[in-house]
Structures are given as C-alpha cells and as structure tokens.
Amino acid sequence: MKPASSNRSVKSLLEILVVSTRLGLTSFGGPTAHLGYFHEEYVRRRKWMDEKSYADLVALSQFLPGPASSQVGIGIGVMRAGVLGGIVSFLGFTLPSVIALILFAGLLTTTDIGNTGWIHGLKLVAVAVVAHAIIGMAKNLTPDLARKTIALLALVGTLLWQSAWSQVGVILIAALVGFFVFKQHNEEETAKSTFPISKRVSAICLLLFGGLLVLLPILRELTGSVWIAMIDSFYRSGSLVFGGGHVVLPLLEQEFVPTGWISEETFLAGYGATQAVPGPLFTFAAYIGTVMKGWQGGLVATFAVFLPAFLLILGALPFWDHLRNNPKVKGAIMGVNAAVIGLLISAFYYPIWTSSVLQAIDFALAAILFSMLAYWKLPPWIVVVAGAVGGTVLSLV
C-alpha cells in the first residue's frame, strides 16, 4: 500500500505543479483577476473543491494580511496534497514572475514596456476573467436580497473609502451584520474539508509569524547586517498589508526609497515591470532585492515577503472547518462571502476597468474575450494569447 500511496502523492504534486505553473505563466491582471483564474481552473474545470469551499477560502484569505490570491493558491494546494502541495502550488504560481523580474531588473529601467500593445491586451483579458468570475460567484454567494444588499454596501464603501484598512473594515462590518441577520438561517449543506495539518503545527506557524515580527527588528539593530535589514523590511511589509498586492507597493517604497537603497526612478521602472508580468504583485520584492543585492537578493526578498502569508494560511486552515460549520459563525461567514462579491466588483472597476477600458474598441475586445471564456468555453491560456494578439493589433490601428 505504501508504494501505491507514494505514487499517488507524487502524481498529485506533479499535477499541482503543472497546473499552478501554467497559471503562474498566464495569470495577468492582479489579485482579483487571479481569483478569477483560480475559480475557472480549480472549481469549474478540475472540480478540486466546491463553490462554497472556494468562497470560504477566499473570504479567509481576504481577512488575513498578505497576498490574498497567493494564500488561496497555497490553501488549495494544502487541501489537495498537504503542506508539500501548498509549497508546490506556491512555487508554480510565483516562480515565473520572480524569474522574469530578476531578469528584467537590469534591463527595464530604460524600456517602457508598460505601454506596449500586448500588455494592454492582457489587461483586457483581466477584465474578461474577473467579470466571468464575479458573475459565477455572485449566483452562489448573493442569492437573496439581504446578501445582495450587503454586497452593494461593500461595493459602495470600498469605492468611496479607499485605504489600506477599508477592506478589513468592510469585512468586519459584514461579518457582524451577517451574524445578526443570518443567525437563524438553516443551511442543509455542511462543508467538510481534509487538512493534513495538525492544530499543533498550526499553532507553531502562528507563533512563528508573531515571533519573527518582533525578533527581526531586534536582530536588525543588534547586528547591523544589510541582509537582516532587508529580510526585516520585506517580512514586515508582507505581514502588515491588507488589501492585496497593490497596497504593498507604497509600503515597499517607504521602506527602500527614503533609505537610499533604491532610487525613485528605479523603483517606478520595477513597478512597470511588475504590471507587465503574470503572477502575484508581491513578486515586486524580487525586483527590489535584485537591484540591491543581485539575484541572491531577489530570492531572499521573495522568501521574506511571502513567508508571513504562508505561515498565516497554514496557521488558519486547520481551524477553518470548525469555524465555518459552527452555527454561531455561519451567519457571519455568509455576510463576509456576500461582502467579498462587493469587494471584487469594486476592484473590477478600479483599478482593472479604469486602467484597461479606455475607448470603445477596448470594450469590444474585452467583450469578445469574455465570450470566448464564458460562452465558447475556451481554455484560459487561449484567451490570454488572443488578448495579447488583439492588444498588439489595436496598437497598430
């Protein structure tokens, strides 16, 4: 039995690696778009998890600090093949953009890649992917008037109150409203998932997260090491970010530009490069680390900025089933899930729509890409290629 079990584990890990790497190579458009790609690949096509489990995982990741889309990917990998599955899922989704940004670090300071036609086409792909995901998730998460109202209020709130804490505030309010409004709601379905992580390991991860947050600044002062200072700055940035990858960029600027470690011009050039590559926006750390300390610095920076997200999701997952199946908590989760739809629509408008659909022809291409995905059921990678080609053609017209 052991060899057969081992073969199944290796097969699962290879499958996760192949799928997550393909997503890492084709998932353009930022964290909201990534959730759309994940939903299409893992829920609709492969059925690795059901709609409710995916929605709850998204809600959990939105509530935790760090890169939400990366945490969702890690969580799916853990549920599929344990901690190794989470690591493999993370590496597959993250390494393509890390490698690209390390290679670009010495090249893109003089290249205006952000204004090329194919990049604009990929932004329109993100419009189609996010719209498709929102429509699919909204059917399940906002089936009644009360939850539609929560989603609407979350949308309005995050559009009018744009700050690093607005997302957390909206989720907390939605949880409170859901707790009171849906506390008598009887839901026949009881979600159950298998997490091959003990609560003891989970507690160790949470303690390590908090311990490093306190210990690294002390080591920074005691040692005076540039490497420790780098790790501390990236780790703290990754630990305190609520609201996704776009929020981490100004935090990193505050950490590294005023100190003289990287110039404003070089920082902005890297920002453009990060928008041009697929995968999580947190990989911008790889660019900064490479500028500071070569490719080794890029890898260390990537490890440091993503470590908090990994520790938090591993620490939270084993308690997930207990919380989401507790009658006292179910109503709060229903409110949070409804609010997530509002958050996704808000992010769909800004920055995805506002930075992508600039004229009528952009809307026309986005509509074609949406139809390819939603009605013709074409694989996402074909839609990505079509978007890049379409954007190039539009730039020549």
C-alpha positions in Angstrom: 0.0 0.0 0.0 2.8 2.4 0.8 4.4 2.4 -2.7 0.9 3.0 -4.2 0.2 5.8 -1.8 3.6 7.3 -2.5 2.9 7.2 -6.3 -0.4 8.9 -5.8 1.3 11.6 -3.7 4.0 12.2 -6.3 1.3 12.3 -9.1 -0.8 14.8 -7.1 2.3 17.0 -6.5 3.2 16.9 -10.2 -0.3 17.7 -11.2 -0.4 20.7 -8.8 3.0 21.9 -10.1 1.9 21.7 -13.8 -1.5 23.5 -13.2 -0.1 26.2 -10.9 2.9 26.9 -13.2 0.5 27.3 -16.1 -1.5 29.7 -14.0 1.7 31.5 -13.0 2.6 32.0 -16.7 -0.8 33.2 -17.8 -2.5 34.9 -14.8 -2.2 38.6 -15.6 -4.2 41.4 -14.0 -3.5 41.5 -10.3 -5.0 39.6 -7.3 -8.7 40.0 -8.2 -8.0 38.6 -11.7 -6.0 35.7 -10.1 -9.0 34.7 -8.1 -11.0 34.6 -11.3 -8.3 32.4 -13.0 -8.3 30.1 -9.9 -12.0 29.8 -9.8 -12.1 28.9 -13.5 -9.3 26.3 -13.2 -9.7 24.7 -9.8 -13.5 24.9 -9.3 -15.1 25.0 -12.7 -12.8 22.8 -14.7 -11.0 20.5 -12.3 -13.5 20.5 -9.5 -10.8 20.2 -6.9 -13.2 22.0 -4.5 -16.8 23.1 -4.5 -18.1 26.6 -4.8 -18.8 27.1 -1.1 -15.3 25.9 0.0 -13.7 28.1 -2.6 -15.8 31.1 -1.4 -14.9 30.5 2.2 -11.2 30.1 1.4 -11.3 33.4 -0.5 -13.1 35.1 2.5 -10.5 33.7 4.9 -7.6 35.0 2.7 -9.2 38.4 2.3 -9.4 38.6 6.1 -5.8 37.7 6.7 -3.0 40.1 5.9 -0.8 39.3 2.9 -1.4 38.5 -0.8 -4.9 37.0 -0.9 -4.6 35.3 -4.2 -1.3 33.6 -3.2 -2.9 32.4 0.1 -5.8 31.0 -1.8 -3.4 29.1 -4.1 -1.5 27.8 -1.1 -4.7 26.7 0.6 -5.9 24.8 -2.5 -2.5 23.1 -2.7 -2.6 22.1 1.0 -6.2 20.7 0.7 -5.1 18.7 -2.4 -1.7 17.3 -1.2 -0.8 18.6 2.3 1.9 21.1 3.2 4.1 19.9 0.2 1.1 20.6 -2.0 0.9 24.1 -0.7 4.6 24.7 -1.3 4.5 23.3 -4.8 1.4 25.3 -5.6 3.1 28.5 -4.3 6.3 27.8 -6.3 4.5 27.1 -9.5 2.4 30.2 -9.3 5.1 32.5 -8.1 8.4 31.5 -9.7 7.6 32.5 -13.3 7.2 36.2 -12.3 10.1 36.0 -9.8 12.4 34.8 -12.6 11.1 37.3 -15.0 11.6 40.2 -12.6 15.1 39.1 -11.7 16.0 39.0 -15.3 14.3 42.3 -16.0 15.9 44.1 -13.1 18.9 45.2 -15.1 17.0 45.8 -18.3 13.7 47.5 -17.8 14.9 50.7 -16.3 15.2 52.0 -19.9 12.3 50.1 -21.5 8.8 51.5 -21.5 7.2 48.0 -21.6 4.1 49.2 -19.7 2.7 51.0 -22.8 3.1 48.2 -25.3 0.1 46.9 -27.2 0.3 43.3 -25.9 0.4 44.5 -22.3 -2.8 46.5 -22.9 -4.4 43.4 -24.4 -3.5 41.3 -21.3 -5.2 44.0 -19.1 -8.4 43.4 -21.2 -8.0 39.7 -20.6 -8.1 40.5 -16.9 -11.4 42.4 -17.4 -13.0 39.3 -19.1 -11.7 36.9 -16.5 -12.8 39.0 -13.5 -16.2 39.6 -14.9 -16.7 35.9 -15.5 -15.6 35.0 -12.0 -17.9 37.7 -10.4 -20.9 36.5 -12.3 -20.3 32.9 -11.4 -19.6 33.5 -7.7 -22.4 36.0 -7.2 -25.0 33.4 -8.2 -24.0 31.3 -5.2 -23.0 33.9 -2.7 -25.7 36.5 -3.1 -28.9 34.5 -3.9 -31.3 36.7 -1.7 -32.0 40.4 -1.3 -30.2 40.6 2.1 -26.9 39.4 0.7 -27.2 41.4 -2.5 -27.6 44.5 -0.2 -24.5 43.6 1.8 -22.6 43.2 -1.5 -23.8 46.5 -2.7 -22.9 48.3 0.5 -19.4 46.7 0.4 -19.0 47.9 -3.2 -20.0 51.4 -2.3 -18.0 51.5 0.9 -14.7 50.4 -0.7 -15.2 52.7 -3.7 -15.8 55.8 -1.5 -13.4 54.9 1.3 -10.2 53.7 -0.4 -7.5 53.0 2.1 -5.4 50.1 3.3 -7.9 49.4 6.1 -11.2 49.8 4.1 -11.3 46.2 3.0 -10.7 44.9 6.6 -13.3 47.3 7.9 -15.9 46.3 5.4 -15.3 42.6 6.1 -15.6 43.0 9.8 -18.9 45.0 9.5 -20.3 42.4 7.0 -19.4 39.6 9.5 -21.2 41.5 12.3 -24.3 42.1 10.1 -24.3 38.5 8.9 -24.1 37.2 12.4 -27.3 39.0 13.4 -29.2 38.8 10.1 -28.5 35.1 9.3 -28.2 33.6 12.8 -31.4 31.7 12.3 -30.5 30.6 8.8 -30.6 26.8 8.4 -28.3 25.6 5.7 -28.6 21.9 4.9 -25.1 21.6 3.4 -22.3 21.1 5.9 -18.9 21.8 4.3 -16.1 19.4 5.3 -12.5 19.5 4.1 -9.5 17.5 4.9 -6.4 19.3 6.1 -3.4 17.1 6.7 -2.0 19.6 9.2 -2.3 19.2 13.0 -3.5 22.0 15.2 -0.2 21.9 17.0 1.7 22.6 13.7 -0.8 25.3 13.0 -0.2 26.9 16.4 3.6 26.8 15.8 3.1 28.6 12.5 1.1 31.4 14.1 3.6 31.7 16.9 6.5 31.8 14.4 4.6 34.5 12.5 4.3 36.8 15.5 7.8 35.9 16.8 9.6 36.9 13.6 7.6 40.1 13.5 9.1 41.0 16.9 12.5 39.4 16.6 13.7 40.6 13.2 13.7 44.4 14.1 15.7 43.5 17.3 18.3 41.4 15.2 18.4 44.3 12.7 19.5 46.7 15.4 21.9 44.3 17.1 23.7 43.0 14.0 23.7 46.0 11.7 23.5 43.4 8.8 22.2 44.7 5.5 20.8 41.2 4.8 18.9 41.1 8.2 17.6 44.7 7.5 16.4 43.5 4.0 14.6 40.5 5.5 13.1 42.6 8.2 11.7 45.2 5.8 10.3 42.7 3.4 8.8 40.5 6.1 7.2 43.4 7.9 5.7 44.7 4.6 4.3 41.2 3.8 2.9 41.0 7.4 1.0 44.3 7.6 -0.6 44.5 4.1 -4.4 44.3 4.0 -6.0 44.7 0.6 -3.8 42.8 -1.8 -0.7 43.4 -3.9 -1.4 47.0 -4.9 -1.2 48.1 -1.3 2.3 46.5 -0.7 3.9 48.8 -3.4 3.7 52.0 -1.4 4.8 50.2 1.7 7.9 48.9 -0.1 8.6 52.4 -1.4 8.5 53.8 2.1 10.9 51.0 3.2 13.5 51.3 0.5 13.4 54.6 -1.4 13.9 57.1 1.5 16.8 55.0 2.9 18.6 55.3 -0.5 18.7 51.5 -1.1 16.9 52.1 -4.4 16.1 55.3 -6.4 12.7 56.6 -7.1 13.2 56.1 -10.9 14.4 52.6 -10.5 11.5 51.8 -8.2 9.0 53.1 -10.7 10.7 51.2 -13.5 10.3 48.0 -11.5 6.7 48.9 -10.8 6.1 49.0 -14.6 7.8 45.6 -15.0 5.6 44.1 -12.2 2.5 45.2 -14.0 3.8 43.5 -17.2 4.4 40.0 -15.8 1.9 37.4 -14.7 1.6 36.1 -11.1 1.3 37.9 -7.8 2.2 41.6 -7.4 4.2 40.7 -4.3 7.0 39.5 -6.6 7.9 43.1 -7.0 10.1 42.3 -4.0 12.2 40.1 -6.3 13.0 43.2 -8.5 13.9 45.3 -5.5 16.1 42.6 -3.9 17.9 42.0 -7.2 18.6 45.7 -7.6 20.1 45.8 -4.1 21.9 42.5 -3.9 21.8 40.7 -7.2 19.8 37.5 -7.9 20.6 36.2 -4.4 18.9 39.3 -3.0 15.9 38.8 -5.3 15.4 35.2 -3.9 15.8 36.3 -0.3 13.4 39.2 -0.8 10.8 36.9 -2.3 11.1 34.4 0.5 10.9 37.2 3.2 7.8 39.0 1.7 5.8 35.8 1.2 6.8 34.0 4.4 4.1 35.7 6.5 1.3 34.7 4.1 2.5 31.1 4.2 2.6 31.0 8.0 -0.8 32.6 8.4 -2.6 30.4 5.9 -1.1 27.3 7.4 -2.0 28.5 10.8 -5.6 29.3 10.0 -6.6 26.4 7.8 -6.9 23.6 10.4 -9.5 25.7 12.3 -11.4 26.5 9.2 -13.9 23.7 9.2 -14.7 24.2 12.9 -15.4 27.8 12.3 -17.4 27.7 9.1 -19.6 24.8 10.4 -20.3 26.4 13.7 -23.9 27.7 13.8 -22.8 30.8 15.6 -20.2 31.6 12.9 -22.1 30.5 9.7 -24.1 33.7 9.6 -21.0 35.8 9.9 -19.3 33.9 7.1 -22.4 34.3 4.9 -22.1 38.1 5.4 -18.4 38.0 4.6 -18.9 36.0 1.5 -21.5 38.5 0.3 -19.2 41.4 1.0 -16.4 39.6 -1.0 -18.6 40.0 -4.1 -18.8 43.7 -3.4 -15.0 43.9 -2.9 -14.5 42.0 -6.2 -16.8 44.3 -8.1 -15.0 47.3 -6.6 -11.6 46.0 -7.6 -13.1 45.2 -11.0 -13.9 48.8 -11.5 -10.8 50.2 -10.0 -8.0 49.5 -11.0 -8.9 46.8 -13.5 -11.6 48.6 -15.6 -10.3 52.1 -15.3 -6.8 51.2 -16.4 -7.9 48.9 -19.2 -11.1 50.0 -21.0 -10.1 53.4 -22.3 -12.2 53.6 -25.5 -15.0 51.7 -27.3 -12.7 49.4 -29.2 -11.2 48.2 -25.8 -14.7 47.3 -24.6 -15.3 45.4 -27.9 -12.2 43.3 -27.4 -13.0 42.7 -23.8 -16.5 41.5 -24.8 -15.0 39.1 -27.3 -12.6 37.7 -24.7 -15.4 37.3 -22.2 -17.5 35.4 -24.8 -14.5 33.1 -25.5 -14.3 32.3 -21.9 -18.0 32.2 -20.8 -19.8 31.0 -23.8 -17.4 29.2 -26.1 -15.7 27.6 -23.1 -12.2 28.0 -24.4 -9.2 27.3 -22.1 -7.9 30.4 -20.3 -4.5 30.2 -22.0 -6.1 30.6 -25.4 -8.0 33.7 -24.1 -4.7 35.1 -22.8 -3.0 34.6 -26.2 -6.0 36.1 -28.0 -5.9 39.1 -25.7 -2.1 39.7 -26.3 -2.6 39.4 -30.1 -5.7 41.6 -30.0 -3.9 44.3 -28.0 -1.0 44.3 -30.4 -3.4 44.7 -33.4 -5.2 47.5 -31.7 -1.9 49.3 -31.0 -1.2 49.2 -34.8 -4.6 50.5 -35.9 
